[in-house]
Amino acid sequence: MGIRYFAEVQSNTGHDAAAIKSYTDFITHDPQNAVGYIRRGVASMRRGDSESAIKDFREAKQRDPKANGGQPR
């Protein structure tokens, strides 16, 4: 099971703090992948940490200009 998949399971089951740690591991292994930043940002928002979330959404946008910060298109 990959790190990203594990983080998604954690996030989808309401374990956002653990998901944030797992997404951080994913980002460490694949720092150019915008998805990790977006998903970590969403988990941070759910925990009420909008500052970290905004930072992650901006990082995602730098890596992939088509990234939309987790917002529906």
C-alpha positions in Angstrom: 0.0 0.0 0.0 1.4 3.4 -1.0 1.8 6.4 1.3 -0.7 8.4 -0.7 -3.3 5.7 -0.5 -2.8 5.3 3.2 -3.1 9.1 3.8 -6.3 9.1 1.8 -7.8 6.3 3.9 -6.8 8.2 7.0 -8.4 11.4 5.7 -11.6 9.7 4.5 -12.1 8.1 7.9 -11.7 11.3 9.8 -8.2 10.8 11.0 -6.9 14.2 9.7 -4.0 14.6 12.0 -2.6 11.2 10.9 -3.4 12.0 7.3 -1.4 15.3 7.5 1.6 13.3 8.7 1.2 10.8 5.9 0.7 13.4 3.2 3.9 15.1 4.5 5.7 11.8 4.0 4.2 11.5 0.5 5.4 15.1 -0.3 8.9 14.2 1.0 9.0 11.3 -1.5 7.4 13.2 -4.4 7.8 16.9 -3.8 6.7 18.0 -7.3 3.3 16.2 -7.0 0.7 18.9 -6.4 -1.9 16.4 -5.2 -0.1 15.8 -1.9 -0.2 19.5 -1.1 -3.8 19.9 -2.0 -4.9 16.9 0.0 -2.8 17.9 3.0 -4.3 21.4 2.7 -7.8 20.0 2.7 -7.0 18.0 5.9 -5.6 21.1 7.5 -8.7 23.1 6.7 -10.9 20.4 8.3 -8.7 20.8 11.5 -9.2 24.5 11.4 -5.7 25.4 10.3 -6.4 27.7 7.4 -2.9 29.2 7.4 -1.3 25.9 6.7 -4.0 25.0 4.2 -3.4 28.2 2.2 0.3 27.6 2.2 -0.2 24.1 0.9 -2.7 25.3 -1.8 -0.1 27.9 -2.9 2.6 25.3 -3.1 0.4 23.1 -5.2 -0.3 25.9 -7.6 3.4 26.5 -8.0 4.0 22.9 -8.9 0.9 22.6 -11.1 -0.6 25.8 -12.4 -3.8 23.9 -13.2 -4.1 22.9 -9.5 -7.1 24.6 -8.0 -6.5 24.3 -4.3 -8.9 21.5 -3.7 -11.9 23.5 -5.1 -14.3 21.9 -7.6 -13.8 23.1 -11.2 
